[in-house]
Amino acid sequence: MDRALTITRYKTAKCTVERPLHIGCPLGEGATRLAEALSASALPLGEAFQLRDDLLGVFGDPNEPGKS
């Protein structure tokens, strides 16, 4: 389980959600605190997105999410 969650974190959460949010951090004041706050919400959001996507891919109706 730990390995699967680590893959999810680095496959989707960091690349798709966290890092894009960090791109804008240097533009604002207190960029380090802002990046930490964004990471605190972005990583769980990205992980949840990927886990749901994986569930739909395995158990979902192929006509609904458009996945085989």
Beta strands, then each sheet from edge to edge (+ up, - down):
end
